Amino acid sequence: MSLFTTYKKEMSWGGRTLSIETGKIGRQADGSVIVRYGDTVVHCAVCASKKTPETFEDFIPLTVNYQEKTYSAGQIPGGFFKREGKPSEHEILTSRLIDRPIRPLFVKGFNNETQVVCTLISYDKKTQADIVAMIAASAALTISGLPFLGPIAGARIGYIDGEYVLNPEVHQVKKSQLDLVVAGTREGVLMVESEA
């Protein structure tokens, strides 16, 4: 396998194309993927310490960071704030949404420092990026070689005009009577978050 070999898989999901690609950027990370759903694109890179901590703790020092860049929506910060500062509340909640289903899937005894960074590269203002980032994190962890018992799948379900809608668009969520996010593996559900 060449260092510059790229892999891309596509499927139709909820009326839009979901594609997962690896091998183009972030090749020095343990795992790096670009996931596109509609025209929303998220890059996820996974890195883990090669050194096992000398003191054993029954805890994995896992850090999940989801970050949205204003350029992803075609905007450049102006005025007083020229740079993007601390994470917004939405970014923090999305980081937790990704953390909850992946944390229990690391093999017991693995406690190397691990970092998962999901960056929103392009936002089409229709597709919510949190589910795309969750899929990207799962794919990056799965190919990373870390002892991760994934992959996971995640989806958002809405209820609009008496029908369930898979991964509703942003304008549809406002009309939906249900906002349900579910994530899990083939063996079982790992997380459910709901508002109705």
Disulfide bonds with the S-S distance in Angstrom:
none
